[in-house]
Amino acid sequence: MFLGRFIQALASPLAEGLLVAMTAGTFLYVGTTEIIPESFEDAVPSGEKWKRFGALVGGIGSIMLLGGEEHDHA
């Protein structure tokens, strides 16, 4: 945590944005290639798959509705 705060204090807004984008991309990659497919494997009962699918779609929808607030980095 301290190393991250130190780097953030020294980094330009562009470098900080690139690091945040890489971090977010890593989480998305792991989620879409490892976690989500495991949730829908054949060993899961059919009714449970629909519940999980609904939870996935609901989570994605809530993130889309909340969105990000727009702000300047000037």
Backbone bond lengths (Angstrom), bond angles and torsions (degrees), N, CA, C in turn:
res aa  C-N    CA-C-N  psi(-1)  N-CA   C-N-CA  omega(-1)  CA-C   N-CA-C  phi
1 M - - - 1.439 - - 1.522 109.44 -
2 F 1.324 116.51 -44.05 1.459 119.35 -179.11 1.525 111.25 -66.51
3 L 1.327 116.80 -38.01 1.462 120.41 177.43 1.530 110.43 -63.28
4 G 1.324 116.74 -43.08 1.456 120.56 178.02 1.518 112.60 -61.77
5 R 1.315 116.64 -42.99 1.480 120.37 178.10 1.527 111.21 -64.92
6 F 1.332 116.86 -37.19 1.464 121.46 178.53 1.528 110.20 -65.19
7 I 1.328 115.89 -46.29 1.466 119.72 179.16 1.522 110.19 -63.86
8 Q 1.326 116.93 -39.68 1.469 120.75 179.59 1.524 110.82 -62.25
9 A 1.320 116.93 -39.09 1.463 120.43 -179.41 1.529 111.41 -66.79
10 L 1.320 117.23 -31.20 1.462 121.06 -178.06 1.521 113.29 -90.70
11 A 1.309 117.59 -22.71 1.464 121.45 -172.63 1.526 111.82 -78.48
12 S 1.311 114.21 149.75 1.460 120.03 174.08 1.529 108.27 -76.17
13 P 1.318 118.00 163.06 1.475 119.87 177.69 1.531 112.64 -57.46
14 L 1.331 117.12 -34.47 1.463 120.07 178.83 1.527 110.66 -66.58
15 A 1.326 116.74 -46.11 1.466 120.48 179.46 1.534 110.19 -63.53
16 E 1.308 116.78 -40.65 1.468 120.24 178.70 1.528 110.71 -62.93
17 G 1.320 116.44 -42.79 1.463 120.78 178.01 1.522 111.98 -62.77
18 L 1.321 117.02 -40.48 1.460 120.69 178.22 1.525 111.28 -65.12
19 L 1.318 117.77 -40.97 1.459 120.74 178.43 1.527 111.69 -65.33
20 V 1.320 116.74 -41.43 1.467 120.21 177.83 1.529 110.30 -64.72
21 A 1.337 116.89 -40.52 1.463 120.59 178.82 1.527 111.05 -64.52
22 M 1.317 117.74 -40.80 1.469 120.97 178.67 1.530 110.60 -65.58
23 T 1.327 116.71 -40.11 1.461 120.39 178.78 1.531 110.72 -64.70
24 A 1.314 116.67 -46.25 1.465 120.54 179.17 1.523 110.50 -62.85
25 G 1.318 117.20 -40.89 1.456 121.32 178.03 1.520 112.32 -61.68
26 T 1.334 116.03 -38.75 1.458 120.25 178.52 1.519 110.71 -63.48
27 F 1.334 117.13 -44.99 1.463 120.45 178.26 1.524 111.14 -62.92
28 L 1.321 117.66 -41.57 1.461 120.43 178.58 1.521 111.39 -64.37
29 Y 1.325 116.97 -42.03 1.466 120.96 -179.90 1.527 111.14 -61.81
30 V 1.316 116.40 -49.48 1.467 120.05 -179.13 1.526 110.35 -62.93
31 G 1.315 116.66 -42.23 1.463 119.78 179.98 1.511 113.09 -63.00
32 T 1.335 116.56 -43.45 1.462 119.28 -175.48 1.521 113.44 -80.86
33 T 1.315 118.51 -22.96 1.463 119.39 -178.14 1.525 113.81 -102.30
34 E 1.324 117.90 -20.86 1.465 120.54 -176.17 1.528 112.98 -117.09
35 I 1.309 117.17 -53.09 1.459 120.90 -169.57 1.523 112.16 -78.61
36 I 1.326 118.40 -50.46 1.462 120.89 -177.29 1.527 111.84 -62.85
37 P 1.343 119.85 -46.96 1.476 118.15 178.88 1.532 113.55 -59.97
38 E 1.329 117.90 -37.02 1.458 120.25 178.02 1.519 111.99 -63.41
39 S 1.321 116.78 -30.30 1.463 120.73 -178.99 1.521 113.01 -70.70
40 F 1.327 117.06 -18.70 1.465 120.85 -176.36 1.529 112.63 -118.58
41 E 1.322 117.28 25.20 1.462 120.55 178.48 1.526 110.60 -65.73
42 D 1.338 115.95 166.49 1.464 122.21 -177.87 1.522 113.28 -64.30
43 A 1.325 118.10 -23.54 1.465 120.93 -177.50 1.529 112.63 -72.02
44 V 1.324 117.04 -15.35 1.468 121.32 -179.14 1.527 108.75 -83.66
45 P 1.342 119.17 131.37 1.474 121.28 178.32 1.524 112.02 -58.35
46 S 1.326 116.66 149.75 1.467 122.33 -175.25 1.529 112.62 -56.89
47 G 1.333 117.81 -45.79 1.462 120.31 179.98 1.512 112.76 -62.51
48 E 1.325 115.56 -34.29 1.470 120.78 178.80 1.525 110.73 -69.06
49 K 1.337 117.17 -34.10 1.462 120.63 179.00 1.522 110.74 -62.08
50 W 1.337 117.20 -40.51 1.466 119.72 -179.87 1.520 111.48 -68.00
51 K 1.325 117.05 -35.72 1.468 120.08 176.07 1.523 110.30 -64.60
52 R 1.311 115.88 -43.38 1.469 120.13 179.67 1.523 110.99 -66.49
53 F 1.338 115.69 -39.84 1.464 119.12 177.78 1.522 110.78 -62.90
54 G 1.327 117.07 -42.70 1.464 120.88 177.10 1.520 111.86 -61.95
55 A 1.326 116.77 -40.34 1.465 120.01 177.85 1.524 110.76 -65.74
56 L 1.334 117.35 -39.26 1.467 121.47 178.14 1.523 111.01 -63.15
57 V 1.326 116.30 -49.25 1.466 120.75 -179.97 1.532 110.48 -64.31
58 G 1.341 117.24 -40.50 1.460 120.27 177.50 1.524 112.39 -63.10
59 G 1.317 116.62 -39.66 1.464 120.16 177.70 1.513 112.40 -65.85
60 I 1.332 115.94 -43.78 1.469 119.82 178.00 1.525 110.03 -64.00
61 G 1.332 116.33 -42.51 1.467 119.93 179.27 1.514 112.73 -63.16
62 S 1.341 117.21 -40.15 1.466 119.15 -179.94 1.519 111.14 -67.00
63 I 1.316 117.53 -36.45 1.460 120.09 176.67 1.522 110.47 -65.48
64 M 1.342 115.88 -40.25 1.466 119.32 178.98 1.526 111.37 -65.76
65 L 1.335 116.95 -38.61 1.466 119.92 -179.93 1.528 111.51 -69.33
66 L 1.315 116.08 -41.45 1.459 119.37 179.57 1.517 110.71 -68.12
67 G 1.318 115.62 -42.02 1.455 120.83 177.53 1.502 112.59 55.66
68 G 1.267 115.37 -170.41 1.455 121.46 177.93 1.512 109.72 -112.16
69 E 1.283 115.28 143.47 1.460 117.41 176.84 1.523 108.37 -79.76
70 E 1.303 115.41 141.01 1.453 119.25 -179.23 1.526 108.71 -83.58
71 H 1.331 114.24 137.98 1.448 119.62 179.52 1.525 109.05 -153.88
72 D 1.325 116.09 158.98 1.463 121.79 -179.55 1.517 109.93 -95.12
73 H 1.313 114.85 149.22 1.458 120.21 174.95 1.528 109.65 -110.60
74 A 1.301 116.07 25.15 1.465 120.14 -177.14 1.512 111.67 -80.75
